[in-house]
Amino acid sequence: ALARPEIAKIADGKDLTPQTLMYAFMMSMGHTPLDGTTSKVHMMEDIAVMERIQSEEEIFNPSEMEEIAFLLGITK
């Protein structure tokens, strides 16, 4: 799902990678994703997303949340 061009477009517009978009999306839904990376670069990207969320930046508006959920096949 993260390879979809629509996901890449949204991620690019948010200054995220598709992977960090998913991380931010899950945290925006109230989940705490586990970060199993052993890559220092990936860990720094994940920390940057966490800091953006902790600063109360609205990374996704409600319609973007719905669009991402749809693209990922997540239904209510």
PyMOL CGO cylinders between C-alpha atoms (Angstrom):
from pymol import cmd
from pymol.cgo import CYLINDER

trace = [
    CYLINDER, 0.00, 0.00, 0.00, 2.86, 2.39, 0.73, 0.3, 1, 1, 1, 1, 1, 1,
    CYLINDER, 2.86, 2.39, 0.73, 4.08, 2.02, -2.86, 0.3, 1, 1, 1, 1, 1, 1,
    CYLINDER, 4.08, 2.02, -2.86, 0.90, 3.59, -4.25, 0.3, 1, 1, 1, 1, 1, 1,
    CYLINDER, 0.90, 3.59, -4.25, 1.58, 6.83, -6.15, 0.3, 1, 1, 1, 1, 1, 1,
    CYLINDER, 1.58, 6.83, -6.15, -1.22, 8.54, -4.22, 0.3, 1, 1, 1, 1, 1, 1,
    CYLINDER, -1.22, 8.54, -4.22, 0.54, 7.79, -0.92, 0.3, 1, 1, 1, 1, 1, 1,
    CYLINDER, 0.54, 7.79, -0.92, 3.85, 9.07, -2.30, 0.3, 1, 1, 1, 1, 1, 1,
    CYLINDER, 3.85, 9.07, -2.30, 2.16, 12.29, -3.44, 0.3, 1, 1, 1, 1, 1, 1,
    CYLINDER, 2.16, 12.29, -3.44, 0.61, 12.93, -0.02, 0.3, 1, 1, 1, 1, 1, 1,
    CYLINDER, 0.61, 12.93, -0.02, 3.91, 12.08, 1.71, 0.3, 1, 1, 1, 1, 1, 1,
    CYLINDER, 3.91, 12.08, 1.71, 5.85, 14.46, -0.54, 0.3, 1, 1, 1, 1, 1, 1,
    CYLINDER, 5.85, 14.46, -0.54, 3.40, 17.26, 0.24, 0.3, 1, 1, 1, 1, 1, 1,
    CYLINDER, 3.40, 17.26, 0.24, 3.96, 16.72, 3.96, 0.3, 1, 1, 1, 1, 1, 1,
    CYLINDER, 3.96, 16.72, 3.96, 7.76, 16.46, 3.72, 0.3, 1, 1, 1, 1, 1, 1,
    CYLINDER, 7.76, 16.46, 3.72, 7.53, 12.78, 4.72, 0.3, 1, 1, 1, 1, 1, 1,
    CYLINDER, 7.53, 12.78, 4.72, 8.53, 9.47, 3.23, 0.3, 1, 1, 1, 1, 1, 1,
    CYLINDER, 8.53, 9.47, 3.23, 5.72, 6.95, 2.64, 0.3, 1, 1, 1, 1, 1, 1,
    CYLINDER, 5.72, 6.95, 2.64, 7.03, 5.07, 5.68, 0.3, 1, 1, 1, 1, 1, 1,
    CYLINDER, 7.03, 5.07, 5.68, 7.02, 8.10, 7.98, 0.3, 1, 1, 1, 1, 1, 1,
    CYLINDER, 7.02, 8.10, 7.98, 3.60, 9.06, 6.60, 0.3, 1, 1, 1, 1, 1, 1,
    CYLINDER, 3.60, 9.06, 6.60, 2.31, 5.71, 7.84, 0.3, 1, 1, 1, 1, 1, 1,
    CYLINDER, 2.31, 5.71, 7.84, 4.02, 6.26, 11.19, 0.3, 1, 1, 1, 1, 1, 1,
    CYLINDER, 4.02, 6.26, 11.19, 2.43, 9.73, 11.52, 0.3, 1, 1, 1, 1, 1, 1,
    CYLINDER, 2.43, 9.73, 11.52, -0.94, 8.43, 10.33, 0.3, 1, 1, 1, 1, 1, 1,
    CYLINDER, -0.94, 8.43, 10.33, -1.01, 5.69, 12.97, 0.3, 1, 1, 1, 1, 1, 1,
    CYLINDER, -1.01, 5.69, 12.97, 0.02, 8.13, 15.72, 0.3, 1, 1, 1, 1, 1, 1,
    CYLINDER, 0.02, 8.13, 15.72, -2.64, 10.60, 14.53, 0.3, 1, 1, 1, 1, 1, 1,
    CYLINDER, -2.64, 10.60, 14.53, -5.19, 7.80, 15.02, 0.3, 1, 1, 1, 1, 1, 1,
    CYLINDER, -5.19, 7.80, 15.02, -4.03, 7.41, 18.63, 0.3, 1, 1, 1, 1, 1, 1,
    CYLINDER, -4.03, 7.41, 18.63, -1.90, 4.31, 18.11, 0.3, 1, 1, 1, 1, 1, 1,
    CYLINDER, -1.90, 4.31, 18.11, 1.70, 3.91, 19.23, 0.3, 1, 1, 1, 1, 1, 1,
    CYLINDER, 1.70, 3.91, 19.23, 3.51, 2.08, 16.43, 0.3, 1, 1, 1, 1, 1, 1,
    CYLINDER, 3.51, 2.08, 16.43, 6.55, 0.03, 17.34, 0.3, 1, 1, 1, 1, 1, 1,
    CYLINDER, 6.55, 0.03, 17.34, 9.74, 1.15, 15.68, 0.3, 1, 1, 1, 1, 1, 1,
    CYLINDER, 9.74, 1.15, 15.68, 11.91, -1.85, 14.98, 0.3, 1, 1, 1, 1, 1, 1,
    CYLINDER, 11.91, -1.85, 14.98, 14.38, -0.07, 12.77, 0.3, 1, 1, 1, 1, 1, 1,
    CYLINDER, 14.38, -0.07, 12.77, 18.09, -0.58, 13.18, 0.3, 1, 1, 1, 1, 1, 1,
    CYLINDER, 18.09, -0.58, 13.18, 18.85, 2.24, 10.74, 0.3, 1, 1, 1, 1, 1, 1,
    CYLINDER, 18.85, 2.24, 10.74, 20.03, 5.47, 12.34, 0.3, 1, 1, 1, 1, 1, 1,
    CYLINDER, 20.03, 5.47, 12.34, 18.59, 7.44, 9.39, 0.3, 1, 1, 1, 1, 1, 1,
    CYLINDER, 18.59, 7.44, 9.39, 15.16, 5.84, 9.73, 0.3, 1, 1, 1, 1, 1, 1,
    CYLINDER, 15.16, 5.84, 9.73, 15.17, 6.33, 13.50, 0.3, 1, 1, 1, 1, 1, 1,
    CYLINDER, 15.17, 6.33, 13.50, 15.96, 10.04, 13.05, 0.3, 1, 1, 1, 1, 1, 1,
    CYLINDER, 15.96, 10.04, 13.05, 13.09, 10.33, 10.54, 0.3, 1, 1, 1, 1, 1, 1,
    CYLINDER, 13.09, 10.33, 10.54, 10.73, 8.64, 12.99, 0.3, 1, 1, 1, 1, 1, 1,
    CYLINDER, 10.73, 8.64, 12.99, 11.84, 10.91, 15.84, 0.3, 1, 1, 1, 1, 1, 1,
    CYLINDER, 11.84, 10.91, 15.84, 11.27, 13.96, 13.64, 0.3, 1, 1, 1, 1, 1, 1,
    CYLINDER, 11.27, 13.96, 13.64, 7.68, 12.84, 12.98, 0.3, 1, 1, 1, 1, 1, 1,
    CYLINDER, 7.68, 12.84, 12.98, 7.10, 12.22, 16.69, 0.3, 1, 1, 1, 1, 1, 1,
    CYLINDER, 7.10, 12.22, 16.69, 8.40, 15.70, 17.49, 0.3, 1, 1, 1, 1, 1, 1,
    CYLINDER, 8.40, 15.70, 17.49, 6.04, 17.23, 14.91, 0.3, 1, 1, 1, 1, 1, 1,
    CYLINDER, 6.04, 17.23, 14.91, 3.09, 15.43, 16.48, 0.3, 1, 1, 1, 1, 1, 1,
    CYLINDER, 3.09, 15.43, 16.48, 4.16, 16.28, 20.02, 0.3, 1, 1, 1, 1, 1, 1,
    CYLINDER, 4.16, 16.28, 20.02, 4.39, 19.95, 19.03, 0.3, 1, 1, 1, 1, 1, 1,
    CYLINDER, 4.39, 19.95, 19.03, 0.68, 19.61, 18.15, 0.3, 1, 1, 1, 1, 1, 1,
    CYLINDER, 0.68, 19.61, 18.15, 1.29, 20.25, 14.45, 0.3, 1, 1, 1, 1, 1, 1,
    CYLINDER, 1.29, 20.25, 14.45, -1.72, 19.10, 12.49, 0.3, 1, 1, 1, 1, 1, 1,
    CYLINDER, -1.72, 19.10, 12.49, 0.02, 16.92, 9.94, 0.3, 1, 1, 1, 1, 1, 1,
    CYLINDER, 0.02, 16.92, 9.94, -3.24, 15.66, 8.43, 0.3, 1, 1, 1, 1, 1, 1,
    CYLINDER, -3.24, 15.66, 8.43, -6.61, 17.36, 8.25, 0.3, 1, 1, 1, 1, 1, 1,
    CYLINDER, -6.61, 17.36, 8.25, -9.73, 15.18, 8.64, 0.3, 1, 1, 1, 1, 1, 1,
    CYLINDER, -9.73, 15.18, 8.64, -10.25, 14.74, 4.88, 0.3, 1, 1, 1, 1, 1, 1,
    CYLINDER, -10.25, 14.74, 4.88, -6.61, 13.67, 4.45, 0.3, 1, 1, 1, 1, 1, 1,
    CYLINDER, -6.61, 13.67, 4.45, -7.05, 11.14, 7.26, 0.3, 1, 1, 1, 1, 1, 1,
    CYLINDER, -7.05, 11.14, 7.26, -10.06, 9.71, 5.43, 0.3, 1, 1, 1, 1, 1, 1,
    CYLINDER, -10.06, 9.71, 5.43, -8.21, 9.63, 2.11, 0.3, 1, 1, 1, 1, 1, 1,
    CYLINDER, -8.21, 9.63, 2.11, -5.19, 7.86, 3.59, 0.3, 1, 1, 1, 1, 1, 1,
    CYLINDER, -5.19, 7.86, 3.59, -7.42, 5.36, 5.40, 0.3, 1, 1, 1, 1, 1, 1,
    CYLINDER, -7.42, 5.36, 5.40, -9.21, 4.64, 2.12, 0.3, 1, 1, 1, 1, 1, 1,
    CYLINDER, -9.21, 4.64, 2.12, -5.95, 4.21, 0.21, 0.3, 1, 1, 1, 1, 1, 1,
    CYLINDER, -5.95, 4.21, 0.21, -4.65, 1.83, 2.87, 0.3, 1, 1, 1, 1, 1, 1,
    CYLINDER, -4.65, 1.83, 2.87, -7.90, -0.16, 2.90, 0.3, 1, 1, 1, 1, 1, 1,
    CYLINDER, -7.90, -0.16, 2.90, -8.78, 0.84, 6.46, 0.3, 1, 1, 1, 1, 1, 1,
    CYLINDER, -8.78, 0.84, 6.46, -12.53, 1.02, 7.07, 0.3, 1, 1, 1, 1, 1, 1,
    CYLINDER, -12.53, 1.02, 7.07, -14.55, 1.94, 10.11, 0.3, 1, 1, 1, 1, 1, 1,
]
cmd.load_cgo(trace, "trace")
